[in-house]
């Protein structure tokens, strides 16, 4: 009897679904690397996001609009703090 069917195995590696930490992502990638999964492999499902929260928001008027137009506001959100040395 000639069997033309192929047998497939399925292994799922998943991060936690409730709260995902950066360490969870690192562990996930480390596991894929340990299994020899190539970088060209396509991840079929997933969504990563990082939300940066700060109270240091600057509101400015956009300078690209005609002065007769109502104000168009932009928000500047710095992602670092500069320390200026006034002694030089």
Secondary structure as the mmCIF struct_conf table of DSSP 4:
data_model
#
loop_
_struct_conf.conf_type_id
_struct_conf.id
_struct_conf.beg_label_comp_id
_struct_conf.beg_label_asym_id
_struct_conf.beg_label_seq_id
_struct_conf.end_label_comp_id
_struct_conf.end_label_asym_id
_struct_conf.end_label_seq_id
BEND BEND1 UNK A 17 UNK A 18
HELX_RH_AL_P HELX_RH_AL_P1 UNK A 22 UNK A 34
TURN_TY1_P TURN_TY1_P1 UNK A 35 UNK A 36
TURN_TY1_P TURN_TY1_P2 UNK A 39 UNK A 40
HELX_LH_PP_P HELX_LH_PP_P1 UNK A 41 UNK A 43
BEND BEND2 UNK A 45 UNK A 45
BEND BEND3 UNK A 55 UNK A 55
STRN STRN1 UNK A 57 UNK A 61
TURN_TY1_P TURN_TY1_P3 UNK A 63 UNK A 64
BEND BEND4 UNK A 65 UNK A 65
TURN_TY1_P TURN_TY1_P4 UNK A 67 UNK A 68
BEND BEND5 UNK A 69 UNK A 69
HELX_LH_PP_P HELX_LH_PP_P2 UNK A 70 UNK A 71
STRN STRN2 UNK A 73 UNK A 77
BEND BEND6 UNK A 79 UNK A 80
TURN_TY1_P TURN_TY1_P5 UNK A 86 UNK A 87
#
